[in-house]
């Protein structure tokens, strides 16, 4: 029995991690827009209504299938580190890791540029139409999500005493808003309105308008505000000290979002497309390459063999992520070898009868693997308080509440066969102070880079840190089939993998696939500070057969119970064979919603 129906429409469908964003996206179809307009409108709304998880200062990979061109492409909205961000600059400050909060971890904010590029290349509507819902919610207010309220409450002492602009943005008369209370961000609304004004001033040509908005953001008033703030600001961060930032207006002015070829793998007739190794996307494909050699369907959904085989394959794929992934423009990433079926066959022999507690990367092409060393100081725990919150680089509230955060997701499809999947993230309110005059903070994605010059994911000037963001597009028989993604940091390519396997190997519909019980492992060190790992862990939502969990414990897995419907928020959208579109959204968190018409 499904908690929610799988929605089918005749024109368009959207699924995202916030109901207001999904509704805003679908409204673009009523204006004559396509799936690309819908995804962009939803994403800009999410910047407003999920400020605890993302914002205009963050980043996004966007997977695109354009039905007119019959082509999949990746729009990279992951900005690079500043040109002044060398390893020695951090060592000089006595640091052995990039702090997970504050100004030092800021990269060029790539999300706005990526969404503008999507609109210019693939959309139909004008920027004023696409930004209208986000402007309205920023000006008139929106109901604060419980998790956002909990995060603001946890950070309120810091906002009152240190990050004053964040206090002016998120506190209401000096206090944290209550869940469901209406919160406004008029400064952010003015930022959006200035982008629209710059677009209109460029004349009537739609593409020229979008280009003018890009210039206003990256070489105009936004870049100027960022440059002015970081030139003098010194803000307290996870180190417990006040540090300035390295990002400049010139870093923004010289950056453009890139359009890239995806990497892909054909799994049982489904060609899955992912972003490159500057994301963790290829790890999804490596898991498929390993699992291709097992009869999952024959094992039966929910069996001990099913969960054990998937988790052990995940450990191997993610070990390769740790050793080999990085920005391919700056590092030699042996991606072809990592996705080679012969390599997968050799790695598959390591999946044994017992749970492995070791991190075992492979040696593609005979090259020796290099695992990063987790600095001892990064794994510390602080006493309860806002400094402990800063110490944890992922957007979640630690210890004082069960509220968790991760990131966001937008998927959209239309009757023409267009598909979009994106996972916007970064620039969340917990980890960096709001920039005066803009209404949003910068991101902290630089924390994912290592201060190890020999590692592929080493921090370097102008280099993208390897991110966890990882949307997916699937073609079946050469035709568009599904676009999907989920919040979840390191778990994104586990929870979406399981939903995909539920659909392909176990024959579930998209909605059934996203609602099925979830599980994951925290075996590999987190990509976020403080880089914790739990070898042999297997986190499983309650609802699995107790006998299966007992058998997994017998095999050496450290099984941990999670609350039912607590792991992930997988969203899916895709065209239907009859010329319509479908959308499915997980009920987890009572937040993600699918809409169609």
Buried (B, 14 or more C-beta within 10 A) or exposed (E): EEEBEBBBBEBBBBBBBBBBBBBBBBBBBEBEBBBBBBBBBBBBBBBBBBBBBBBBBBBBBBBBBBBEEEEBBBBBBBBBBBBBBBBEBBEEEEBBBBBBBBBBBBBBBBBBBBBBBBBBBBBBBBBBBBBBBBBBBBBEBBBBBBBBBBBBBBBBBBBBEBBBBBBEBBBBEEEBBEBEEEBBBEBBBBBBBBBBBBBBEBEEEBEEBBBBBBBBBBBBBBBBBBBBBBEEBEBBBBBEEEBBBBBBBBBBBBBEBBBBEBBBBBBEEBBBBBBBBBBBBBBBBBBBBBBBBBEBBEBEBBBBBBBBBBBBBBBBBBBBBBBBBBBBEBBEBBBEBBBBEEBBEEBBEBBEEEBBBEBBBBBBEEEEBBBBEBBEEBEEEBEEBBBBBBBBBBBBBBBEBEBBBBBBBBBBBBBBBBBBBBBBBBBBBBBBBBBBBBBBBBBBBBBBBBBBEEBBBBBBBBBBBBBBBBBBBBBBEEEBBBBBBBBBBBBBBBBBBBBBBBBBBBEBBBBBBBBBBBBBBBBBBBBBBBBBBBBBBBBBBEEBEEEBBEBBBEBBBBBBEBEEBBBBBBBBBBBBEEEBBBBBBBBBBEBBBBBBB
